[in-house]
Amino acid sequence: MALQDNDTAGYLVDAVVEDNPHAEVQYQPAMIRIQAEKRLVINRETMEEKLGRDWDVQEMLVDVISIGGNVDEDDDHFILQWN
């Protein structure tokens, strides 16, 4: 997954790393790439803790540059997985 390097993405990276300790984060010019084997999970609850406010899972799509894999999304989680 690749994100724009902006303020909101910083919170998103913190949440992803907390929920996915195996994830690798690479900072590139104007972009943050997050990679992991098999699966990445973004939990609404973790993101709300980081932001200090309510957060809709679909808000993250504003910061996404690209996503590769199978997406499973509901009100509480955004799951990206690869087989």
C-alpha positions in Angstrom: 0.0 0.0 0.0 1.3 3.5 -0.8 0.1 6.6 0.9 0.6 10.3 0.3 3.1 11.7 2.9 0.8 14.1 4.7 -0.3 14.7 8.3 -3.2 12.2 8.3 -1.0 9.5 6.7 1.4 9.8 9.7 -1.4 8.8 12.0 -2.4 6.0 9.7 1.2 4.7 9.6 1.3 4.7 13.4 -2.0 2.7 13.6 -0.8 0.2 10.9 2.5 -0.4 12.7 0.7 -0.9 16.0 -1.8 -3.4 14.6 0.8 -5.1 12.3 4.2 -5.2 14.0 5.5 -7.2 11.0 4.8 -4.4 8.6 7.7 -2.6 6.9 7.4 1.2 6.4 9.5 2.9 3.7 9.5 6.7 3.5 10.0 8.0 -0.1 9.7 11.5 -1.5 6.0 12.5 -1.0 5.0 8.9 -0.4 5.0 6.3 2.3 5.0 2.6 1.3 3.8 0.0 3.7 4.5 -3.7 3.0 3.8 -6.9 4.8 3.6 -10.6 4.1 0.1 -12.0 3.6 -2.0 -9.3 5.3 -2.4 -5.7 6.7 -5.2 -4.8 9.0 -6.2 -1.2 9.9 -8.6 -1.1 12.9 -11.0 1.8 13.3 -10.5 1.8 17.0 -6.7 2.1 16.8 -7.0 4.9 14.3 -9.4 6.8 16.5 -7.0 6.5 19.4 -4.2 8.0 17.3 -6.4 10.8 15.9 -8.3 11.5 19.1 -11.6 11.6 17.2 -14.1 9.4 15.4 -12.8 8.0 12.2 -14.6 6.3 9.3 -12.6 3.6 7.7 -13.2 5.0 4.2 -11.5 8.2 5.1 -8.2 6.5 4.6 -8.9 6.3 0.8 -8.3 10.0 0.5 -4.6 9.4 1.5 -4.1 6.2 -0.6 -2.0 6.4 -3.8 -2.2 2.7 -4.6 -3.4 -0.6 -3.1 -2.6 -4.1 -4.4 -4.3 -7.2 -3.1 -7.7 -8.3 -1.9 -9.6 -5.8 0.2 -12.1 -6.7 2.9 -13.7 -3.6 4.5 -16.4 -3.0 7.0 -17.2 -0.3 9.6 -14.5 -1.5 12.0 -11.6 -2.7 9.8 -9.8 -2.3 6.5 -8.0 -5.6 5.6 -5.6 -5.9 2.7 -4.4 -9.5 2.0 -2.5 -11.4 -0.5 -2.6 -15.2 -1.2 
